[in-house]
Amino acid sequence: MTSPLSSPPLFPTPPSRVYFHPAPEQFPAAPQNPELAAFHRRLPGYAPTPLVPAPAAAAALGVRSVWVKDESSRLGLPAYKILGASWATYRALQAHFRQQLKSISHWHSIAELAGQMRADLPLTLVAATDGNHGRAVARMARWLGLGAHILVPADMVGARRQAVVSEGARLTVIDGTYDEAVEAAARLAGPRDLVISDTAWEGYEQIPAWVIEGYATIFQEIDDQLGALGEGQPDLVSVQMGVGALASAVVQRYRAEGQHTQVVGAEPLRAACVLQSVEAGHLVDVPGPHDSVMAGLNCGRPSPVAWPFVSRGIGAFVAVADARAEEAMRLLALDGVVSGESGAAGLAGLLDLLTGPHAPEARAHLGLTASSTVLLLSTEGATDPEAYARIVGRT
Ligand SMILES: Cc1ncc(COP(=O)(O)O)c(C=O)c1O
């Protein structure tokens, strides 16, 4: 008889999938829009989110230090997405006004901006989401006195649906995946229905590019925070990927010419659309169902505007099982960070790379040593509180 210790686990974690880019590229530094920071600062409740040290994660990864940008409370919402959704909405509204030969005049507060919208009502913001982006678009609509129509995939959990409805949005549940919700949202575009999507398709690229641009505020804050601590740029950033919009912002910031930082991109095994596209050498659709607990990452097709950056700038791609995300949530909790399933996925991918069977190759490929520093983006808090309590053992 085998002892309980030597017997295999009842539910072994499926092996991860890894792709090492033979020669990740760098890009000319993208000029930052000078209006962006001033825009975000005028939104209600703006404050930089914390950058916290994570010694438990550093010990687990075998590196000198880990910094976690904690996005569990961003402009009153439990995820970073409002930075991109708000900026893209603002730029789209400016373009919408211009089409009518009008312009948005200077404003100091969101109430003043909302006042300028009144002349042009009714106007509805439309978005597909697997949670955080749609809620952020709905919040922006609420601030501006606009309507919001948010389309969600059939399997979205009740807590996340409720969060969207709590913003006053109309919610439509699509009998299908996130990608089918994106297609349905695109069909709703019209003179009074402005689609604010964080992913792109042919002929619809500008707004998703503004979403990516909006994320730059995160990196500006990190620069200020690391600078104040006397720390240099991180040796590695690990970022979770759905359609790759956030990862594209990471690449534009940290793979700019002259930087030494490496980037890792992490996805769920069952929705590894970026990894599979990189392996194929072109964009591919990964068929659903996409049923990972990393709900924000359940996407079957990368965003074409993110693709040039993620496919060329990321050094290692890793697709992990849900159990890894849960392990990462527990580890971040030890460091005092409340991180949801998608929020912890960057750490999940890195844990797998640096402690799993690929570790020697991964460390060599990424140039990581015991004195390296790592940056993680915990992109959401406990957006499914029941699941969080079950996984981490507390709220
Ligand atoms: C919490 C969280 N993190 C990361 C992502 C990934 O973002 P992207 O789709 O830009 O790759 C999402 C997307 O919804 C998310 O909700």
PDBQT file of the ligand as one rigid body, heavy atoms in Angstrom, charges set to zero:
ROOT
HETATM    1  C1  LIG A 401      -8.526  41.811 -13.894  1.00  0.00    +0.000 C 
HETATM    2  C2  LIG A 401      -8.034  41.752 -15.293  1.00  0.00    +0.000 A 
HETATM    3  N1  LIG A 401      -6.721  41.632 -15.509  1.00  0.00    +0.000 NA
HETATM    4  C3  LIG A 401      -6.229  41.553 -16.750  1.00  0.00    +0.000 A 
HETATM    5  C4  LIG A 401      -7.065  41.592 -17.857  1.00  0.00    +0.000 A 
HETATM    6  C5  LIG A 401      -6.455  41.420 -19.213  1.00  0.00    +0.000 C 
HETATM    7  O1  LIG A 401      -6.595  42.491 -20.012  1.00  0.00    +0.000 OA
HETATM    8  P1  LIG A 401      -6.502  42.429 -21.596  1.00  0.00    +0.000 P 
HETATM    9  O2  LIG A 401      -7.815  41.900 -22.094  1.00  0.00    +0.000 OA
HETATM   10  O3  LIG A 401      -6.217  43.807 -21.955  1.00  0.00    +0.000 OA
HETATM   11  O4  LIG A 401      -5.398  41.491 -21.981  1.00  0.00    +0.000 OA
HETATM   12  C6  LIG A 401      -8.439  41.742 -17.675  1.00  0.00    +0.000 A 
HETATM   13  C7  LIG A 401      -9.342  41.831 -18.823  1.00  0.00    +0.000 C 
HETATM   14  O5  LIG A 401     -10.551  41.887 -18.703  1.00  0.00    +0.000 OA
HETATM   15  C8  LIG A 401      -8.934  41.815 -16.361  1.00  0.00    +0.000 A 
HETATM   16  O6  LIG A 401     -10.255  41.951 -16.116  1.00  0.00    +0.000 OA
ENDROOT
TORSDOF 0
